[in-house]
Amino acid sequence: MELEIIIEKKHHTFCAKAPMFPTCIGIGKSEREALERLKRSVHRMISNQALESLDFLLNSKNYKSITIDPRNKKIGRAHVWTPVT
């Protein structure tokens, strides 16, 4: 996977952005700090979206069962639901 990252230096700070994640930004006193903060920003955004999606699914009550398999290393935790028919 390739991810374009743009780093700009303004005055005494660095700003890191990723066009794929337009709402995420990292600002720091060094490039490394800006990248670390961008990474945390992207992580929070993805985590929040995953939680919102799971909340929506659970609150819809449109399932019979949900299985969480932490052994599935390829995709982390697999959430599998059985739709109500």
C-alpha positions, 0 to 999 in steps of 0.5 A: 500500500502506498500512502502519499504524505505531504510535509510542509515547514512553516516558520518553526513547525512542520505540518504533515498531511495525507490526501487520502485522509483529508481530515487528519493532520500532524503538527510538530517541531520536527518532521518526525513529530509531525509524522507521529502526530499524523499517524495518531490522527489517522489511527483515531479517525479509523478507530472512530469509524470502525466503532461507529459502524459496529454501533450502527450494526448492533443498534439496528438489531438486524442480526441473529449472532455476531462472532468475534474471532481474535485468532484471525491474524490476517484482518485482526478481529473478524466481525461476522454477523448473520442477517435476520431473514 
